[in-house]
C-alpha cells in the first residue's frame, strides 16, 4: 500500500461481485480483522467482503516508526487498497475506532464510497459526562483499567490481556461471553499504535467537522449501535441521525459495544438491509 515506508496489508476477502464490495475497517486499533468475520461471512456471494488488517495490526506490516501509525496514513492505505482491488466504489463499514477511520476515508475520497456504516462508533464527540451515574459500567471496566496499569505487562501481551479483561464490558449478555473469549483467542494483537496513544502523541482520528462535511456529501449513513455500549454512548447515534438527513440510526437492544456478538442476527439484518 505504501513504498515509503514499505507497508503491506494482509487482506481476507470473500467471493462476491466486485461492484458490491464491502470494505470492513476493524477497531482497536491494535487488534486485527478476525473478530468481525462473523456474522459478516454470511454476506459472501451477495457481496465481496474485504477485511484488511490496518498497518501495524494483525498480519500487516509492523515495526514502523511510531509517527507512521496515524489515522491519515491508515486512510491513505485504504484508498490504495481500493485501487489494488479494482474497486472504483465500495460500501464501507467502520467498527469502533475503525468507524472514525471510515469517516476520514469518505471525506478523503468521497466518490469511492457508496454507503457508509458506522458501527459501535460515533460521528459526534462524546461529552465528558456521557456515562455519569452508570454504576454497572464502572464495575465492568474496572478489570480492564487494572490491566492497563500493570507494570509487568507490555507489548501485545498487554493489549491481549486488556481485551480479555474488558470482555465483560464489551459484550452485554453474560451467555455470549464464553464464545466472545474464544473469538479473542484468535485475534493477533499488536502494540504498535498504543505507544503513541499512551504517550499522547497519536493524532485524533475524529474529524472536527464530520457532521457538516458528511451532510454536505450526502453519502447514505447507517449508525448501528448497541443500547448498552460502554465505549461510545448510544445517545450520540440517535442525536446524529436527527442532525443528518442522510443518516439513520438502528439501536439494538440487549447489546453492548460488540453488538455483532450480542445480537448477531439483528445486527447482520440491519447491515444487509442498508446495503440492499
N, C-alpha and C positions, 0 to 999 in steps of 0.2 A: 504493500500500500504506500510505502514511502521509501525513497532512496537515500535521503539524508536526514536522519539516520535510517538505516535499513529496518523496515518494520514489515513483518509478515503476520497476517491474521489467520488463525485457524477458524474455519467456517464449516458448520454442519448444515446440510440443506436436504430438503425432501424433493421427491419428484413433484412436478406440477407445471402449469403453463407459465412461461416467462413473463407474460403480460399480467399475471396475477401473483406477482412476487410480494411476500410479506417479510419485511426485514424486522427482526426482533432484537432489541438492544437491552442487554441484561444490566442489572444494577450492581451494587456492591460499594465501590467499583471493583474491589479485589476478589470478586467471585469469578465464575465463568457462566456459560450459557445453559449448562445442563439442568439446572433446577427449573427451567422454563420449558423443557421439552414436552412435558405432559401438563396439560392436555392438548397443547398446540399440535402435537403429532397427528391428531385426528383430522387436521385440515389438509394434510398431504394429499396430493392428487387434485383437489379443487384449487389449491394454492401452492406455489413454490415457497415453502417456509425456509427462510435463511436465518441461521443463528450464529453470528460470529462471536468469538471471544475478543473483547477490546484489547488494545495494546497493553502489555503488562499483565494480562489476565489469562488464566487457563493455559492453553497450548499456543497462544500467540507470543510474539517477541517479548522477552523480558530483559532485564539488565540494562536498560537505558538510563541516562542521567535523569535525575528527579524532575528537571524542568521540561522533559519530553512527555511527561504524563499530565496532560491538560485537557480540559473539555474541548478546546479548539482543535488540538491535534487529533483527538478521537473523532471529532466531527469530520475533519478532512479525510481520515482513514475510511469512514463510511461512505463518503461521496466517491472516493476512489474504488471502493468495493462495488458500488452500484455500477460504475464503469466497467470493472472487471467482469461482472456478471452479465453485462449487456442489458441491464435493466434501465431503460430510459425513464421509467416511472415505477414507483413501488408504493405499497401501503407500508406504514411504519408503526410498530408497537414498541414503545419505550416503557420499561418497568422500573419503578423506583428511581434510583439515580439515572438509570437509562432513559427515564421519561424526560429528564432535563436535557440530556444529550439529544434526544429525539426532537425536542423543540428547536434546539440550535441547528439541527440538520435541516428542518423545514425552512428556517429563516435564512440559512446559508444557500440552500438550493431548492427554492420553493416549487419549481417546475418538476422536480424529481419525485415529489411526494403527492400521492393521490388522496389518501386518507390517513389520519393520524389518530393513534390510540395512546392516551396517557394512562397507564395502569399503575395504581398504587403509588402515585406521584402527584405533582401539582403544577399548575401554571402560576398561581398566586403564591407569594411567600407566606409562611405560617407566622402568625403573631406570637409573641413570646408567651402569652397566657393561653394558648390554644388548648392545652391539656390540663389546665389547672383544675384541681379537685378530683382527678381521676385516680383514685387510690389503687385500683387494680393494676393500672398501667405502671405506676411507680413500683409496685411489688414485682411485676413480671420483668421489668427492665433492670432490677437490682442485680440479678445474677450476671448479666452481660457487663454492666458497669464495673463489677468486681474483677472480671477477666481483663478488661482494658487497663486496669490499674495494677495488674500483677507484674512485678518487675522480673519475674522468672520466665515470662513468655515474650517471644519476639517473632518477627517474620511470619511466614504462612501459618505457623503453629498458633500464633496469636489470633490471626484472622479466623482460622477454623474454630478455635476454642470460643471466640466471641460469638460466632454464628451459632454454635451448638448451645451455648449458654443463653443466647437470645431467642432460641426457638419458641419458647413459651410465650414470648411477646409478639412473635411474627405470625404464628397461627393462633386462631381464637378457639377452635374446637379441640378439647383435650383428646378426643378419639382419633384425630388425624395426626397427632404429634409423633407417634412411632414411625409412621410412613414418611413424615417430613424429615425426621432424623436420618432415616435410610437414604433419602434423597440427598441430604447434605453430605453423606459419606462419599458420594460420587463426585462432588464438586472439587475441582483442582484450585484450591485457594492460593492466592499470591499475597504479597505485601508491598507492591511497587507504589501504588497510589497513596497508601496510608502514611507513608513517611512525610510527604508534603502536607497531607491533611493534618497530621498531628503537629507539624511544625508551623502551621498557619500560613503556608506559602502556596497552597493549591488555589488557583483562581476559581471563583464561584462558577458553577455550571449554570446557574439561573440567569436568564436574560432579563434585565431590568424592565424592558418594555414588551415582554412577551404577549400580554393580553392585547395591547393595542396593535402590535405588528401581526400577530396571528389573526386577529379580527380583520385587519385590512387585507390580508391574503385570501381569506375566505375558505381556507382548507377545512373540510369537514373534520370535526374533532369529537372523539368519544372519550369521556372521562370515566374510567372504570375503577371502582373503589369499594373496598370492604368497609362496612359500617363501623367495625371495631378496629380499624387501622390505628396502630400506636406510633407510627412513624410520620405519616402525613395525615393531618386531620381531615376527616370526611367533609367537614363543612366547606373546605376550600373547593372541592369538586362541585358541590351544589351552588356555591357562590359564583364560580367561574361560568357555569352553564347559564346563569342569569345575565352575566355581563356580555357573553359572546353569542351572537345569533347563530353561528355555525356550530356551536358546541352543544352536546347533550350529556348529561350525567346518568350513569347507571350505578346505583348503590346496591351492593349485595349484602343482604342481612346474614348475621351469624358468620362473618368473615373478617379476618384481620388483614395485616399487611400482605401476607401471602394468600390473597383471596382465591387464587387459582388452585391452591391446595385445600383450603377450607371448603370451597364450593365449586369444584371443577366444572360440573355440567352447566351451572348457571353462568359461570364466568365465560366458558367457551361459547355458549349460545349467544351471549352478548357480543363477543368478538365476531362470530360468524355472521350474525345479523347485520352488524355495522358494515362489514366488508362486502355484503351482497349488493 
